Amino acid sequence: MSTGLTRGVTLSGLEGAVVDVEADVSLGLPAFTVTGLADTTVGEARDRIRAAASNAGVPLPSRRLTVNLSPAWMPKSGNAFDLPMVTQ
């Protein structure tokens, strides 16, 4: 259906590392999936994004939403990816 790409930053030691945030909206059962070696905090972004969208009066589509954080080998943590995910 539609795809989008933006960038975010994560810490790798004491340095920042650029992370590509790729989002895809496709047909299928409604779901929100985050992939790419994300920790629990990043995975919980789906709940924060749904709540924020609902409170803003902009409901998410009833489709399959997939967000990939690349590069997949780099661990990602924290809530810094909420904004890049929602801008998709």
SVG drawing of the C-alpha trace seen along z (x, -y; Angstrom):
<svg xmlns="http://www.w3.org/2000/svg" viewBox="-11 -16 43 27">
<polyline fill="none" stroke="black" stroke-width="0.4" points="0.0,0.0 2.3,-2.8 5.8,-3.0 7.8,-5.7 11.3,-6.3 12.8,-8.7 15.8,-8.7 16.3,-8.6 19.4,-8.5 20.4,-5.9 23.4,-5.8 26.2,-3.4 28.5,-3.7 29.2,-7.5 28.5,-8.2 25.2,-8.7 24.3,-6.3 21.8,-7.0 18.9,-4.6 16.6,-4.3 13.0,-4.1 11.0,-2.4 7.3,-2.0 4.8,-0.1 1.0,-0.1 -0.4,3.0 -3.6,5.0 -4.2,7.7 -5.4,8.1 -4.8,4.9 -1.5,5.2 1.4,2.9 4.8,4.6 8.3,3.2 11.3,5.1 15.1,4.5 16.6,5.5 14.4,3.2 14.2,3.5 10.9,3.6 10.7,-0.2 10.8,-0.6 8.3,2.2 5.9,0.4 5.9,-2.6 2.9,-1.0 0.8,-1.6 2.1,-5.2 1.5,-6.0 -2.0,-4.5 -2.9,-6.5 -1.5,-9.7 -3.2,-9.3 -6.5,-8.6 -6.2,-11.6 -5.4,-13.8 -8.5,-12.6 -6.4,-11.0 -7.0,-7.2 -4.5,-4.8 -5.8,-2.9 -7.2,0.6 -4.4,2.2 -1.2,4.0 1.5,1.5 5.1,2.7 8.0,0.5 11.6,1.6 14.6,0.1 17.7,0.5 20.5,1.5 19.1,4.6 22.3,5.6 22.5,2.5 20.5,2.6 17.9,-0.2 16.5,-1.3 14.4,-4.1 11.5,-6.1 13.5,-8.3 12.0,-6.4 8.4,-7.3 8.5,-10.5 10.2,-9.0 7.6,-6.2 4.7,-8.5 5.9,-10.8 5.5,-8.0"/>
</svg>
